[in-house]
Amino acid sequence: MNRNLVKGLQAAWELPEFRSGLQHLVDLDEVALLLATLAVSEEHDREVERSLLTLLRSALDTDEIRQAVLLLLEHDEVRRPLIAAATAQVPPGQAAAITSAAEDPAVRHEVRAVLDNAKVRALIWEAADSQVSDNRFGLIRRALVLFVRHPGVRRLAWALRRHGVLRELRRREGRVEDSAA
């Protein structure tokens, strides 16, 4: 799992008002343990990743938690450090594209619309499960289903494209393929 994502999650987790709002909905100790395990070492068991994905899945399926997380992204003082943590170790072009997209209210609106759709969330989690199990074909198939069946996903993809996120991800993928050759 991307260590920058873990850092961003930890930054959000340290906000007392966020934790107190979620206290009655999730096991805070379980979340803290998973984040600590992921933050300590790059070498961790796939089971830890699966546990975190299960926890994230249940969180996104719970309206209160999903809304709390999306609300965090609307506040500059929360969003900016999270984005900085998430982009600290990525190439500069990719970091700039991600930051630009995250700062765009239209992109945040599309993210909210996509995540509010239960069918889209189910497909996103199927794609995440495919990635964790290294099922590249399953990941590609589910991504295509998302894109074809859900107009909100297409709008989000176009919004990300406008900010150069997709171009930078392709560029990154090209470097990975070049280094493997």
Secondary structure, DSSP 4 states (H G I P E B T S, - for coil): --HHHHHHHHHHHT-HHHHHHHTTTS-HHHHHHHHHHHHH-S---HHHHHHHHHHHHHHHHSHHHHHHHHHHHH-HHHHHHHHHHHHTTS-HHHHHHHHHHHH-HHHHHHHHHHHT-HHHHHHHHHHHHHHHTT-HHHHHHHHHHHHHH-HHHHHHHHHHHHTTHHHHHHHHHHHHHHHH-
